[in-house]
Amino acid sequence: SFDARIGVDYERIAPDEVVATFVVRAELLDGGGRLHGGVLTAVAEGTASMGTAAGVMKDGMAASGMSNDTTVVADVTEGRLTAVATRRAAAPDHWVWDVEITGDDGRTCSLSKVMIAVRPMP
């Protein structure tokens, strides 16, 4: 899976909060030696999707990313990062999440607003 390629380890998956960690590795860095923003974006969407799925799959529904607005607020070159996704709204057809990714030192690396579609399973 994509999460496995990044090395995401889910510590908590619940319909209201998801916590995941991953370690910054050389293959995740951009040409300037910083963690690629796409990795932060992907982890934000993955955590929000997992939380939504945890809440809707029991009803025969699936979770699928709709939108993702991620802002990188600090460069990262190494360390273990923690993503905390917090559900802000749960409508019948979409859920909205805030995701903050922080470094070992507690410094915020990125902030995301992610919307996940809720649709019938195929």
PyMOL commands that set and color helices and strands:
alter all, ss='L'
color gray80, all
select helices_A, chain A and resi 2-6+26-28+37-59
alter helices_A, ss='H'
color red, helices_A
select strands_A, chain A and resi 9-13+17-23+61-72+80-90+94-102+108-120
alter strands_A, ss='S'
color yellow, strands_A
deselect
rebuild
show_as cartoon
